[in-house]
Amino acid sequence: MTVTVDALDHLVVNVKDVEVAASWYERVLGMKRVVTEPRPGRKVTSMHFGRQKINLRPHTATQEQWFTGRHFCWPMSPPVTCTPIRPKKSWNCFVS
């Protein structure tokens, strides 16, 4: 079965200063800043453009604070399901 990439959903970029980086993406590239708190005490700053976004990860964040660092995500057709492999450093993906 062939899998087709539909778009780039998001990517994670490690930055020295989240505020400075977010301001630059807003001012220079016209992106919209969205701040969420998926877990108590863990704020995530995302820069949205179209259907895509860039998550700005502080480069000092630990793996425990920000498990999803250093990655990107593509929505695909047909949908692909991924599950974490211990010790959570890689993913096992398969076509649904």
PyMOL Python script that loads the backbone (N, CA, C, O; Angstrom):
from pymol import cmd

cmd.read_pdbstr("""\
ATOM      1  N   MET A   1       0.841  -1.183   0.000  1.00  0.00           N
ATOM      2  CA  MET A   1       0.000   0.000   0.000  1.00  0.00           C
ATOM      3  C   MET A   1       0.884   1.244   0.000  1.00  0.00           C
ATOM      4  O   MET A   1       1.871   1.305   0.734  1.00  0.00           O
ATOM      5  N   THR A   2       0.540   2.224  -0.811  1.00  0.00           N
ATOM      6  CA  THR A   2       1.279   3.483  -0.886  1.00  0.00           C
ATOM      7  C   THR A   2       0.722   4.484   0.117  1.00  0.00           C
ATOM      8  O   THR A   2      -0.492   4.620   0.268  1.00  0.00           O
ATOM      9  N   VAL A   3       1.613   5.174   0.791  1.00  0.00           N
ATOM     10  CA  VAL A   3       1.229   6.229   1.725  1.00  0.00           C
ATOM     11  C   VAL A   3       1.544   7.565   1.074  1.00  0.00           C
ATOM     12  O   VAL A   3       2.617   7.731   0.494  1.00  0.00           O
ATOM     13  N   THR A   4       0.616   8.527   1.161  1.00  0.00           N
ATOM     14  CA  THR A   4       0.801   9.855   0.589  1.00  0.00           C
ATOM     15  C   THR A   4       0.857  10.888   1.701  1.00  0.00           C
ATOM     16  O   THR A   4      -0.017  10.920   2.567  1.00  0.00           O
ATOM     17  N   VAL A   5       1.884  11.735   1.682  1.00  0.00           N
ATOM     18  CA  VAL A   5       1.988  12.835   2.641  1.00  0.00           C
ATOM     19  C   VAL A   5       1.050  13.933   2.175  1.00  0.00           C
ATOM     20  O   VAL A   5       1.167  14.416   1.048  1.00  0.00           O
ATOM     21  N   ASP A   6       0.096  14.341   3.057  1.00  0.00           N
ATOM     22  CA  ASP A   6      -0.881  15.367   2.706  1.00  0.00           C
ATOM     23  C   ASP A   6      -0.397  16.778   2.981  1.00  0.00           C
ATOM     24  O   ASP A   6      -0.773  17.707   2.267  1.00  0.00           O
ATOM     25  N   ALA A   7       0.431  16.956   4.002  1.00  0.00           N
ATOM     26  CA  ALA A   7       0.896  18.288   4.395  1.00  0.00           C
ATOM     27  C   ALA A   7       1.961  18.126   5.470  1.00  0.00           C
ATOM     28  O   ALA A   7       2.255  17.010   5.900  1.00  0.00           O
ATOM     29  N   LEU A   8       2.522  19.214   5.890  1.00  0.00           N
ATOM     30  CA  LEU A   8       3.377  19.235   7.076  1.00  0.00           C
ATOM     31  C   LEU A   8       2.499  19.750   8.207  1.00  0.00           C
ATOM     32  O   LEU A   8       2.088  20.911   8.183  1.00  0.00           O
ATOM     33  N   ASP A   9       2.203  18.915   9.196  1.00  0.00           N
ATOM     34  CA  ASP A   9       1.356  19.334  10.309  1.00  0.00           C
ATOM     35  C   ASP A   9       2.124  20.285  11.224  1.00  0.00           C
ATOM     36  O   ASP A   9       1.684  21.405  11.480  1.00  0.00           O
ATOM     37  N   HIS A  10       3.264  19.832  11.710  1.00  0.00           N
ATOM     38  CA  HIS A  10       4.078  20.692  12.570  1.00  0.00           C
ATOM     39  C   HIS A  10       5.507  20.179  12.619  1.00  0.00           C
ATOM     40  O   HIS A  10       5.798  19.037  12.266  1.00  0.00           O
ATOM     41  N   LEU A  11       6.381  21.057  13.066  1.00  0.00           N
ATOM     42  CA  LEU A  11       7.750  20.674  13.362  1.00  0.00           C
ATOM     43  C   LEU A  11       8.147  21.374  14.650  1.00  0.00           C
ATOM     44  O   LEU A  11       7.548  22.381  15.029  1.00  0.00           O
ATOM     45  N   VAL A  12       9.150  20.841  15.314  1.00  0.00           N
ATOM     46  CA  VAL A  12       9.625  21.405  16.572  1.00  0.00           C
ATOM     47  C   VAL A  12      11.018  21.979  16.329  1.00  0.00           C
ATOM     48  O   VAL A  12      11.891  21.305  15.782  1.00  0.00           O
ATOM     49  N   VAL A  13      11.216  23.230  16.742  1.00  0.00           N
ATOM     50  CA  VAL A  13      12.490  23.910  16.573  1.00  0.00           C
ATOM     51  C   VAL A  13      13.017  24.293  17.952  1.00  0.00           C
ATOM     52  O   VAL A  13      12.311  24.931  18.733  1.00  0.00           O
ATOM     53  N   ASN A  14      14.249  23.908  18.250  1.00  0.00           N
ATOM     54  CA  ASN A  14      14.887  24.305  19.501  1.00  0.00           C
ATOM     55  C   ASN A  14      15.408  25.731  19.351  1.00  0.00           C
ATOM     56  O   ASN A  14      16.122  26.041  18.397  1.00  0.00           O
ATOM     57  N   VAL A  15      15.043  26.604  20.307  1.00  0.00           N
ATOM     58  CA  VAL A  15      15.454  28.003  20.236  1.00  0.00           C
ATOM     59  C   VAL A  15      16.066  28.444  21.560  1.00  0.00           C
ATOM     60  O   VAL A  15      15.738  27.904  22.616  1.00  0.00           O
ATOM     61  N   LYS A  16      16.955  29.427  21.496  1.00  0.00           N
ATOM     62  CA  LYS A  16      17.597  29.954  22.704  1.00  0.00           C
ATOM     63  C   LYS A  16      16.609  30.737  23.561  1.00  0.00           C
ATOM     64  O   LYS A  16      16.601  30.615  24.785  1.00  0.00           O
ATOM     65  N   ASP A  17      15.767  31.550  22.898  1.00  0.00           N
ATOM     66  CA  ASP A  17      14.811  32.400  23.611  1.00  0.00           C
ATOM     67  C   ASP A  17      13.471  32.327  22.885  1.00  0.00           C
ATOM     68  O   ASP A  17      13.330  32.844  21.777  1.00  0.00           O
ATOM     69  N   VAL A  18      12.483  31.679  23.518  1.00  0.00           N
ATOM     70  CA  VAL A  18      11.182  31.479  22.886  1.00  0.00           C
ATOM     71  C   VAL A  18      10.521  32.807  22.544  1.00  0.00           C
ATOM     72  O   VAL A  18       9.962  32.949  21.456  1.00  0.00           O
ATOM     73  N   GLU A  19      10.571  33.778  23.444  1.00  0.00           N
ATOM     74  CA  GLU A  19       9.932  35.077  23.212  1.00  0.00           C
ATOM     75  C   GLU A  19      10.547  35.794  22.013  1.00  0.00           C
ATOM     76  O   GLU A  19       9.822  36.308  21.162  1.00  0.00           O
ATOM     77  N   VAL A  20      11.859  35.830  21.940  1.00  0.00           N
ATOM     78  CA  VAL A  20      12.542  36.488  20.817  1.00  0.00           C
ATOM     79  C   VAL A  20      12.199  35.780  19.507  1.00  0.00           C
ATOM     80  O   VAL A  20      11.906  36.435  18.507  1.00  0.00           O
ATOM     81  N   ALA A  21      12.235  34.449  19.508  1.00  0.00           N
ATOM     82  CA  ALA A  21      11.926  33.689  18.292  1.00  0.00           C
ATOM     83  C   ALA A  21      10.479  33.900  17.863  1.00  0.00           C
ATOM     84  O   ALA A  21      10.211  34.121  16.682  1.00  0.00           O
ATOM     85  N   ALA A  22       9.535  33.833  18.815  1.00  0.00           N
ATOM     86  CA  ALA A  22       8.118  34.018  18.487  1.00  0.00           C
ATOM     87  C   ALA A  22       7.868  35.411  17.919  1.00  0.00           C
ATOM     88  O   ALA A  22       7.120  35.567  16.955  1.00  0.00           O
ATOM     89  N   SER A  23       8.491  36.415  18.514  1.00  0.00           N
ATOM     90  CA  SER A  23       8.334  37.791  18.007  1.00  0.00           C
ATOM     91  C   SER A  23       8.839  37.901  16.577  1.00  0.00           C
ATOM     92  O   SER A  23       8.220  38.576  15.754  1.00  0.00           O
ATOM     93  N   TRP A  24       9.956  37.245  16.268  1.00  0.00           N
ATOM     94  CA  TRP A  24      10.514  37.289  14.918  1.00  0.00           C
ATOM     95  C   TRP A  24       9.560  36.615  13.925  1.00  0.00           C
ATOM     96  O   TRP A  24       9.283  37.177  12.865  1.00  0.00           O
ATOM     97  N   TYR A  25       9.055  35.420  14.253  1.00  0.00           N
ATOM     98  CA  TYR A  25       8.124  34.726  13.354  1.00  0.00           C
ATOM     99  C   TYR A  25       6.862  35.556  13.111  1.00  0.00           C
ATOM    100  O   TYR A  25       6.322  35.552  12.005  1.00  0.00           O
ATOM    101  N   GLU A  26       6.390  36.265  14.138  1.00  0.00           N
ATOM    102  CA  GLU A  26       5.213  37.129  13.973  1.00  0.00           C
ATOM    103  C   GLU A  26       5.527  38.326  13.082  1.00  0.00           C
ATOM    104  O   GLU A  26       4.816  38.600  12.115  1.00  0.00           O
ATOM    105  N   ARG A  27       6.594  39.027  13.419  1.00  0.00           N
ATOM    106  CA  ARG A  27       6.930  40.284  12.749  1.00  0.00           C
ATOM    107  C   ARG A  27       7.412  40.078  11.311  1.00  0.00           C
ATOM    108  O   ARG A  27       6.963  40.768  10.396  1.00  0.00           O
ATOM    109  N   VAL A  28       8.320  39.132  11.120  1.00  0.00           N
ATOM    110  CA  VAL A  28       8.951  38.967   9.809  1.00  0.00           C
ATOM    111  C   VAL A  28       8.138  38.067   8.877  1.00  0.00           C
ATOM    112  O   VAL A  28       8.027  38.351   7.685  1.00  0.00           O
ATOM    113  N   LEU A  29       7.574  36.989   9.411  1.00  0.00           N
ATOM    114  CA  LEU A  29       6.872  36.030   8.555  1.00  0.00           C
ATOM    115  C   LEU A  29       5.350  36.094   8.670  1.00  0.00           C
ATOM    116  O   LEU A  29       4.645  35.378   7.960  1.00  0.00           O
ATOM    117  N   GLY A  30       4.840  36.950   9.563  1.00  0.00           N
ATOM    118  CA  GLY A  30       3.395  37.133   9.679  1.00  0.00           C
ATOM    119  C   GLY A  30       2.654  35.950  10.271  1.00  0.00           C
ATOM    120  O   GLY A  30       1.457  35.792  10.031  1.00  0.00           O
ATOM    121  N   MET A  31       3.342  35.112  11.045  1.00  0.00           N
ATOM    122  CA  MET A  31       2.687  33.959  11.657  1.00  0.00           C
ATOM    123  C   MET A  31       1.911  34.373  12.896  1.00  0.00           C
ATOM    124  O   MET A  31       2.181  35.415  13.493  1.00  0.00           O
ATOM    125  N   LYS A  32       0.941  33.544  13.276  1.00  0.00           N
ATOM    126  CA  LYS A  32       0.115  33.808  14.450  1.00  0.00           C
ATOM    127  C   LYS A  32       0.642  32.991  15.634  1.00  0.00           C
ATOM    128  O   LYS A  32       0.828  31.779  15.526  1.00  0.00           O
ATOM    129  N   ARG A  33       0.881  33.668  16.767  1.00  0.00           N
ATOM    130  CA  ARG A  33       1.365  32.996  17.967  1.00  0.00           C
ATOM    131  C   ARG A  33       0.182  32.415  18.755  1.00  0.00           C
ATOM    132  O   ARG A  33      -0.812  33.100  18.995  1.00  0.00           O
ATOM    133  N   VAL A  34       0.309  31.137  19.152  1.00  0.00           N
ATOM    134  CA  VAL A  34      -0.685  30.476  19.996  1.00  0.00           C
ATOM    135  C   VAL A  34       0.072  29.812  21.145  1.00  0.00           C
ATOM    136  O   VAL A  34       0.984  29.016  20.920  1.00  0.00           O
ATOM    137  N   VAL A  35      -0.316  30.149  22.388  1.00  0.00           N
ATOM    138  CA  VAL A  35       0.310  29.541  23.562  1.00  0.00           C
ATOM    139  C   VAL A  35      -0.718  28.632  24.225  1.00  0.00           C
ATOM    140  O   VAL A  35      -1.824  29.062  24.552  1.00  0.00           O
ATOM    141  N   THR A  36      -0.338  27.367  24.420  1.00  0.00           N
ATOM    142  CA  THR A  36      -1.218  26.394  25.070  1.00  0.00           C
ATOM    143  C   THR A  36      -0.497  25.825  26.295  1.00  0.00           C
ATOM    144  O   THR A  36       0.705  26.020  26.478  1.00  0.00           O
ATOM    145  N   GLU A  37      -1.260  25.122  27.121  1.00  0.00           N
ATOM    146  CA  GLU A  37      -0.688  24.454  28.285  1.00  0.00           C
ATOM    147  C   GLU A  37      -1.244  23.026  28.325  1.00  0.00           C
ATOM    148  O   GLU A  37      -2.192  22.742  29.056  1.00  0.00           O
ATOM    149  N   PRO A  38      -0.630  22.116  27.515  1.00  0.00           N
ATOM    150  CA  PRO A  38      -1.156  20.752  27.417  1.00  0.00           C
ATOM    151  C   PRO A  38      -1.077  19.974  28.721  1.00  0.00           C
ATOM    152  O   PRO A  38      -1.877  19.069  28.961  1.00  0.00           O
ATOM    153  N   ARG A  39      -0.115  20.326  29.562  1.00  0.00           N
ATOM    154  CA  ARG A  39       0.010  19.751  30.901  1.00  0.00           C
ATOM    155  C   ARG A  39       0.254  20.896  31.862  1.00  0.00           C
ATOM    156  O   ARG A  39       0.884  21.886  31.488  1.00  0.00           O
ATOM    157  N   PRO A  40      -0.234  20.787  33.106  1.00  0.00           N
ATOM    158  CA  PRO A  40      -0.030  21.874  34.074  1.00  0.00           C
ATOM    159  C   PRO A  40       1.445  22.265  34.188  1.00  0.00           C
ATOM    160  O   PRO A  40       2.319  21.426  34.405  1.00  0.00           O
ATOM    161  N   GLY A  41       1.688  23.560  34.034  1.00  0.00           N
ATOM    162  CA  GLY A  41       3.054  24.078  34.147  1.00  0.00           C
ATOM    163  C   GLY A  41       3.906  23.936  32.904  1.00  0.00           C
ATOM    164  O   GLY A  41       5.062  24.357  32.907  1.00  0.00           O
ATOM    165  N   ARG A  42       3.374  23.357  31.843  1.00  0.00           N
ATOM    166  CA  ARG A  42       4.143  23.201  30.601  1.00  0.00           C
ATOM    167  C   ARG A  42       3.486  23.999  29.491  1.00  0.00           C
ATOM    168  O   ARG A  42       2.531  23.537  28.866  1.00  0.00           O
ATOM    169  N   LYS A  43       3.991  25.184  29.248  1.00  0.00           N
ATOM    170  CA  LYS A  43       3.454  26.015  28.175  1.00  0.00           C
ATOM    171  C   LYS A  43       4.186  25.710  26.874  1.00  0.00           C
ATOM    172  O   LYS A  43       5.401  25.512  26.843  1.00  0.00           O
ATOM    173  N   VAL A  44       3.402  25.679  25.807  1.00  0.00           N
ATOM    174  CA  VAL A  44       3.949  25.431  24.474  1.00  0.00           C
ATOM    175  C   VAL A  44       3.592  26.623  23.597  1.00  0.00           C
ATOM    176  O   VAL A  44       2.420  26.979  23.474  1.00  0.00           O
ATOM    177  N   THR A  45       4.602  27.239  22.986  1.00  0.00           N
ATOM    178  CA  THR A  45       4.388  28.348  22.063  1.00  0.00           C
ATOM    179  C   THR A  45       4.487  27.803  20.643  1.00  0.00           C
ATOM    180  O   THR A  45       5.507  27.238  20.251  1.00  0.00           O
ATOM    181  N   SER A  46       3.418  27.981  19.884  1.00  0.00           N
ATOM    182  CA  SER A  46       3.359  27.512  18.504  1.00  0.00           C
ATOM    183  C   SER A  46       3.128  28.693  17.577  1.00  0.00           C
ATOM    184  O   SER A  46       2.365  29.606  17.894  1.00  0.00           O
ATOM    185  N   MET A  47       3.789  28.667  16.438  1.00  0.00           N
ATOM    186  CA  MET A  47       3.631  29.687  15.418  1.00  0.00           C
ATOM    187  C   MET A  47       2.850  29.063  14.266  1.00  0.00           C
ATOM    188  O   MET A  47       3.333  28.151  13.594  1.00  0.00           O
ATOM    189  N   HIS A  48       1.628  29.571  14.047  1.00  0.00           N
ATOM    190  CA  HIS A  48       0.721  28.982  13.063  1.00  0.00           C
ATOM    191  C   HIS A  48       0.756  29.738  11.735  1.00  0.00           C
ATOM    192  O   HIS A  48       0.830  30.967  11.699  1.00  0.00           O
ATOM    193  N   PHE A  49       0.702  28.972  10.647  1.00  0.00           N
ATOM    194  CA  PHE A  49       0.605  29.544   9.302  1.00  0.00           C
ATOM    195  C   PHE A  49      -0.124  28.529   8.435  1.00  0.00           C
ATOM    196  O   PHE A  49       0.351  27.410   8.244  1.00  0.00           O
ATOM    197  N   GLY A  50      -1.282  28.926   7.909  1.00  0.00           N
ATOM    198  CA  GLY A  50      -2.108  27.988   7.152  1.00  0.00           C
ATOM    199  C   GLY A  50      -2.532  26.837   8.050  1.00  0.00           C
ATOM    200  O   GLY A  50      -2.993  27.060   9.170  1.00  0.00           O
ATOM    201  N   ARG A  51      -2.379  25.605   7.567  1.00  0.00           N
ATOM    202  CA  ARG A  51      -2.708  24.417   8.360  1.00  0.00           C
ATOM    203  C   ARG A  51      -1.508  23.912   9.150  1.00  0.00           C
ATOM    204  O   ARG A  51      -1.624  22.917   9.865  1.00  0.00           O
ATOM    205  N   GLN A  52      -0.373  24.564   9.040  1.00  0.00           N
ATOM    206  CA  GLN A  52       0.855  24.109   9.658  1.00  0.00           C
ATOM    207  C   GLN A  52       1.199  24.938  10.900  1.00  0.00           C
ATOM    208  O   GLN A  52       0.622  26.000  11.137  1.00  0.00           O
ATOM    209  N   LYS A  53       2.157  24.424  11.688  1.00  0.00           N
ATOM    210  CA  LYS A  53       2.662  25.200  12.817  1.00  0.00           C
ATOM    211  C   LYS A  53       4.088  24.779  13.132  1.00  0.00           C
ATOM    212  O   LYS A  53       4.529  23.682  12.790  1.00  0.00           O
ATOM    213  N   ILE A  54       4.788  25.683  13.792  1.00  0.00           N
ATOM    214  CA  ILE A  54       6.130  25.433  14.306  1.00  0.00           C
ATOM    215  C   ILE A  54       6.047  25.565  15.817  1.00  0.00           C
ATOM    216  O   ILE A  54       5.660  26.616  16.328  1.00  0.00           O
ATOM    217  N   ASN A  55       6.409  24.498  16.544  1.00  0.00           N
ATOM    218  CA  ASN A  55       6.474  24.572  17.998  1.00  0.00           C
ATOM    219  C   ASN A  55       7.871  25.045  18.386  1.00  0.00           C
ATOM    220  O   ASN A  55       8.871  24.481  17.942  1.00  0.00           O
ATOM    221  N   LEU A  56       7.931  26.080  19.214  1.00  0.00           N
ATOM    222  CA  LEU A  56       9.215  26.627  19.651  1.00  0.00           C
ATOM    223  C   LEU A  56       9.582  26.014  21.000  1.00  0.00           C
ATOM    224  O   LEU A  56       8.926  26.282  22.006  1.00  0.00           O
ATOM    225  N   ARG A  57      10.620  25.198  21.020  1.00  0.00           N
ATOM    226  CA  ARG A  57      11.053  24.482  22.221  1.00  0.00           C
ATOM    227  C   ARG A  57      12.294  25.150  22.786  1.00  0.00           C
ATOM    228  O   ARG A  57      13.273  25.330  22.061  1.00  0.00           O
ATOM    229  N   PRO A  58      12.281  25.528  24.081  1.00  0.00           N
ATOM    230  CA  PRO A  58      13.500  26.093  24.680  1.00  0.00           C
ATOM    231  C   PRO A  58      14.636  25.072  24.593  1.00  0.00           C
ATOM    232  O   PRO A  58      14.445  23.910  24.949  1.00  0.00           O
ATOM    233  N   HIS A  59      15.796  25.484  24.132  1.00  0.00           N
ATOM    234  CA  HIS A  59      16.894  24.528  23.959  1.00  0.00           C
ATOM    235  C   HIS A  59      17.369  23.952  25.290  1.00  0.00           C
ATOM    236  O   HIS A  59      18.076  22.944  25.307  1.00  0.00           O
ATOM    237  N   THR A  60      16.992  24.577  26.401  1.00  0.00           N
ATOM    238  CA  THR A  60      17.382  24.068  27.720  1.00  0.00           C
ATOM    239  C   THR A  60      16.386  23.058  28.280  1.00  0.00           C
ATOM    240  O   THR A  60      16.638  22.475  29.334  1.00  0.00           O
ATOM    241  N   ALA A  61      15.267  22.838  27.606  1.00  0.00           N
ATOM    242  CA  ALA A  61      14.247  21.908  28.091  1.00  0.00           C
ATOM    243  C   ALA A  61      14.792  20.481  28.110  1.00  0.00           C
ATOM    244  O   ALA A  61      15.498  20.061  27.194  1.00  0.00           O
ATOM    245  N   THR A  62      14.457  19.754  29.155  1.00  0.00           N
ATOM    246  CA  THR A  62      14.879  18.357  29.253  1.00  0.00           C
ATOM    247  C   THR A  62      13.897  17.467  28.511  1.00  0.00           C
ATOM    248  O   THR A  62      12.807  17.906  28.146  1.00  0.00           O
ATOM    249  N   GLN A  63      14.282  16.223  28.289  1.00  0.00           N
ATOM    250  CA  GLN A  63      13.407  15.257  27.628  1.00  0.00           C
ATOM    251  C   GLN A  63      12.139  15.041  28.453  1.00  0.00           C
ATOM    252  O   GLN A  63      11.061  14.858  27.887  1.00  0.00           O
ATOM    253  N   GLU A  64      12.252  15.060  29.777  1.00  0.00           N
ATOM    254  CA  GLU A  64      11.089  14.884  30.635  1.00  0.00           C
ATOM    255  C   GLU A  64      10.134  16.074  30.533  1.00  0.00           C
ATOM    256  O   GLU A  64       8.916  15.892  30.554  1.00  0.00           O
ATOM    257  N   GLN A  65      10.676  17.291  30.422  1.00  0.00           N
ATOM    258  CA  GLN A  65       9.847  18.487  30.312  1.00  0.00           C
ATOM    259  C   GLN A  65       9.172  18.580  28.952  1.00  0.00           C
ATOM    260  O   GLN A  65       8.056  19.089  28.845  1.00  0.00           O
ATOM    261  N   TRP A  66       9.828  18.102  27.937  1.00  0.00           N
ATOM    262  CA  TRP A  66       9.344  18.283  26.571  1.00  0.00           C
ATOM    263  C   TRP A  66       9.664  17.025  25.775  1.00  0.00           C
ATOM    264  O   TRP A  66      10.632  16.991  25.015  1.00  0.00           O
ATOM    265  N   PHE A  67       8.854  16.003  25.950  1.00  0.00           N
ATOM    266  CA  PHE A  67       9.121  14.710  25.315  1.00  0.00           C
ATOM    267  C   PHE A  67       9.204  14.818  23.801  1.00  0.00           C
ATOM    268  O   PHE A  67       9.956  14.076  23.169  1.00  0.00           O
ATOM    269  N   THR A  68       8.441  15.732  23.210  1.00  0.00           N
ATOM    270  CA  THR A  68       8.307  15.759  21.753  1.00  0.00           C
ATOM    271  C   THR A  68       9.348  16.620  21.044  1.00  0.00           C
ATOM    272  O   THR A  68       9.092  17.071  19.927  1.00  0.00           O
ATOM    273  N   GLY A  69      10.484  16.860  21.631  1.00  0.00           N
ATOM    274  CA  GLY A  69      11.496  17.676  20.974  1.00  0.00           C
ATOM    275  C   GLY A  69      12.107  16.991  19.766  1.00  0.00           C
ATOM    276  O   GLY A  69      12.085  15.764  19.671  1.00  0.00           O
ATOM    277  N   ARG A  70      12.647  17.766  18.850  1.00  0.00           N
ATOM    278  CA  ARG A  70      13.376  17.304  17.674  1.00  0.00           C
ATOM    279  C   ARG A  70      12.572  16.370  16.783  1.00  0.00           C
ATOM    280  O   ARG A  70      12.968  15.229  16.545  1.00  0.00           O
ATOM    281  N   HIS A  71      11.451  16.859  16.298  1.00  0.00           N
ATOM    282  CA  HIS A  71      10.679  16.026  15.388  1.00  0.00           C
ATOM    283  C   HIS A  71       9.818  16.884  14.472  1.00  0.00           C
ATOM    284  O   HIS A  71       9.725  18.101  14.637  1.00  0.00           O
ATOM    285  N   PHE A  72       9.200  16.231  13.515  1.00  0.00           N
ATOM    286  CA  PHE A  72       8.200  16.860  12.663  1.00  0.00           C
ATOM    287  C   PHE A  72       7.110  15.843  12.415  1.00  0.00           C
ATOM    288  O   PHE A  72       7.306  14.651  12.656  1.00  0.00           O
ATOM    289  N   CYS A  73       5.959  16.297  11.936  1.00  0.00           N
ATOM    290  CA  CYS A  73       4.812  15.412  11.760  1.00  0.00           C
ATOM    291  C   CYS A  73       4.110  15.712  10.445  1.00  0.00           C
ATOM    292  O   CYS A  73       3.847  16.871  10.123  1.00  0.00           O
ATOM    293  N   TRP A  74       3.807  14.662   9.687  1.00  0.00           N
ATOM    294  CA  TRP A  74       3.067  14.782   8.444  1.00  0.00           C
ATOM    295  C   TRP A  74       1.732  14.069   8.563  1.00  0.00           C
ATOM    296  O   TRP A  74       1.706  12.899   8.943  1.00  0.00           O
ATOM    297  N   PRO A  75       0.609  14.734   8.250  1.00  0.00           N
ATOM    298  CA  PRO A  75      -0.643  13.996   8.098  1.00  0.00           C
ATOM    299  C   PRO A  75      -0.546  13.171   6.818  1.00  0.00           C
ATOM    300  O   PRO A  75      -0.046  13.659   5.804  1.00  0.00           O
ATOM    301  N   MET A  76      -1.015  11.942   6.854  1.00  0.00           N
ATOM    302  CA  MET A  76      -0.875  11.056   5.694  1.00  0.00           C
ATOM    303  C   MET A  76      -2.188  10.392   5.335  1.00  0.00           C
ATOM    304  O   MET A  76      -3.086  10.264   6.167  1.00  0.00           O
ATOM    305  N   SER A  77      -2.286   9.971   4.087  1.00  0.00           N
ATOM    306  CA  SER A  77      -3.414   9.181   3.609  1.00  0.00           C
ATOM    307  C   SER A  77      -2.863   7.881   3.052  1.00  0.00           C
ATOM    308  O   SER A  77      -1.966   7.941   2.210  1.00  0.00           O
ATOM    309  N   PRO A  78      -3.334   6.712   3.460  1.00  0.00           N
ATOM    310  CA  PRO A  78      -4.267   6.510   4.568  1.00  0.00           C
ATOM    311  C   PRO A  78      -3.597   6.872   5.890  1.00  0.00           C
ATOM    312  O   PRO A  78      -2.372   6.983   5.952  1.00  0.00           O
ATOM    313  N   PRO A  79      -4.395   7.058   6.959  1.00  0.00           N
ATOM    314  CA  PRO A  79      -3.828   7.433   8.255  1.00  0.00           C
ATOM    315  C   PRO A  79      -2.778   6.425   8.725  1.00  0.00           C
ATOM    316  O   PRO A  79      -2.917   5.220   8.514  1.00  0.00           O
ATOM    317  N   VAL A  80      -1.737   6.933   9.359  1.00  0.00           N
ATOM    318  CA  VAL A  80      -0.659   6.111   9.903  1.00  0.00           C
ATOM    319  C   VAL A  80      -0.737   6.191  11.420  1.00  0.00           C
ATOM    320  O   VAL A  80      -0.868   7.280  11.979  1.00  0.00           O
ATOM    321  N   THR A  81      -0.659   5.056  12.084  1.00  0.00           N
ATOM    322  CA  THR A  81      -0.709   5.014  13.541  1.00  0.00           C
ATOM    323  C   THR A  81       0.699   4.757  14.068  1.00  0.00           C
ATOM    324  O   THR A  81       1.403   3.879  13.569  1.00  0.00           O
ATOM    325  N   CYS A  82       1.106   5.526  15.077  1.00  0.00           N
ATOM    326  CA  CYS A  82       2.428   5.362  15.676  1.00  0.00           C
ATOM    327  C   CYS A  82       2.297   5.117  17.169  1.00  0.00           C
ATOM    328  O   CYS A  82       1.450   5.712  17.836  1.00  0.00           O
ATOM    329  N   THR A  83       3.139   4.240  17.684  1.00  0.00           N
ATOM    330  CA  THR A  83       3.172   3.979  19.120  1.00  0.00           C
ATOM    331  C   THR A  83       4.602   4.093  19.612  1.00  0.00           C
ATOM    332  O   THR A  83       5.528   3.707  18.900  1.00  0.00           O
ATOM    333  N   PRO A  84       4.807   4.625  20.842  1.00  0.00           N
ATOM    334  CA  PRO A  84       6.173   4.781  21.341  1.00  0.00           C
ATOM    335  C   PRO A  84       6.831   3.440  21.636  1.00  0.00           C
ATOM    336  O   PRO A  84       6.186   2.496  22.092  1.00  0.00           O
ATOM    337  N   ILE A  85       8.124   3.382  21.366  1.00  0.00           N
ATOM    338  CA  ILE A  85       8.936   2.211  21.688  1.00  0.00           C
ATOM    339  C   ILE A  85       9.771   2.584  22.904  1.00  0.00           C
ATOM    340  O   ILE A  85      10.322   3.684  22.958  1.00  0.00           O
ATOM    341  N   ARG A  86       9.871   1.711  23.853  1.00  0.00           N
ATOM    342  CA  ARG A  86      10.678   2.001  25.049  1.00  0.00           C
ATOM    343  C   ARG A  86      12.128   2.115  24.642  1.00  0.00           C
ATOM    344  O   ARG A  86      12.540   1.347  23.773  1.00  0.00           O
ATOM    345  N   PRO A  87      12.929   2.988  25.180  1.00  0.00           N
ATOM    346  CA  PRO A  87      12.609   3.948  26.236  1.00  0.00           C
ATOM    347  C   PRO A  87      12.107   5.287  25.714  1.00  0.00           C
ATOM    348  O   PRO A  87      12.590   6.335  26.145  1.00  0.00           O
ATOM    349  N   LYS A  88      11.162   5.271  24.810  1.00  0.00           N
ATOM    350  CA  LYS A  88      10.513   6.466  24.262  1.00  0.00           C
ATOM    351  C   LYS A  88      11.459   7.357  23.467  1.00  0.00           C
ATOM    352  O   LYS A  88      11.311   8.578  23.483  1.00  0.00           O
ATOM    353  N   LYS A  89      12.409   6.777  22.786  1.00  0.00           N
ATOM    354  CA  LYS A  89      13.309   7.571  21.958  1.00  0.00           C
ATOM    355  C   LYS A  89      13.014   7.381  20.480  1.00  0.00           C
ATOM    356  O   LYS A  89      13.595   8.061  19.635  1.00  0.00           O
ATOM    357  N   SER A  90      12.112   6.455  20.165  1.00  0.00           N
ATOM    358  CA  SER A  90      11.738   6.262  18.766  1.00  0.00           C
ATOM    359  C   SER A  90      10.291   5.791  18.711  1.00  0.00           C
ATOM    360  O   SER A  90       9.685   5.475  19.734  1.00  0.00           O
ATOM    361  N   TRP A  91       9.749   5.751  17.496  1.00  0.00           N
ATOM    362  CA  TRP A  91       8.349   5.400  17.303  1.00  0.00           C
ATOM    363  C   TRP A  91       8.228   4.282  16.288  1.00  0.00           C
ATOM    364  O   TRP A  91       9.005   4.212  15.335  1.00  0.00           O
ATOM    365  N   ASN A  92       7.258   3.412  16.490  1.00  0.00           N
ATOM    366  CA  ASN A  92       6.956   2.348  15.552  1.00  0.00           C
ATOM    367  C   ASN A  92       5.673   2.753  14.829  1.00  0.00           C
ATOM    368  O   ASN A  92       4.614   2.832  15.452  1.00  0.00           O
ATOM    369  N   CYS A  93       5.754   3.009  13.533  1.00  0.00           N
ATOM    370  CA  CYS A  93       4.596   3.493  12.779  1.00  0.00           C
ATOM    371  C   CYS A  93       4.136   2.448  11.767  1.00  0.00           C
ATOM    372  O   CYS A  93       4.949   1.728  11.187  1.00  0.00           O
ATOM    373  N   PHE A  94       2.820   2.374  11.562  1.00  0.00           N
ATOM    374  CA  PHE A  94       2.269   1.449  10.599  1.00  0.00           C
ATOM    375  C   PHE A  94       1.019   2.036   9.972  1.00  0.00           C
ATOM    376  O   PHE A  94       0.338   2.863  10.579  1.00  0.00           O
ATOM    377  N   VAL A  95       0.723   1.609   8.764  1.00  0.00           N
ATOM    378  CA  VAL A  95      -0.472   2.084   8.058  1.00  0.00           C
ATOM    379  C   VAL A  95      -1.685   1.412   8.666  1.00  0.00           C
ATOM    380  O   VAL A  95      -1.711   0.194   8.839  1.00  0.00           O
ATOM    381  N   SER A  96      -2.703   2.223   8.995  1.00  0.00           N
ATOM    382  CA  SER A  96      -3.931   1.695   9.604  1.00  0.00           C
ATOM    383  C   SER A  96      -4.722   0.851   8.639  1.00  0.00           C
ATOM    384  O   SER A  96      -5.781   0.333   8.996  1.00  0.00           O
TER     385      SER A  96
END
""", "prot")
cmd.dss("prot")
cmd.show_as("cartoon", "prot")
cmd.util.cbc("prot")
cmd.orient("prot")
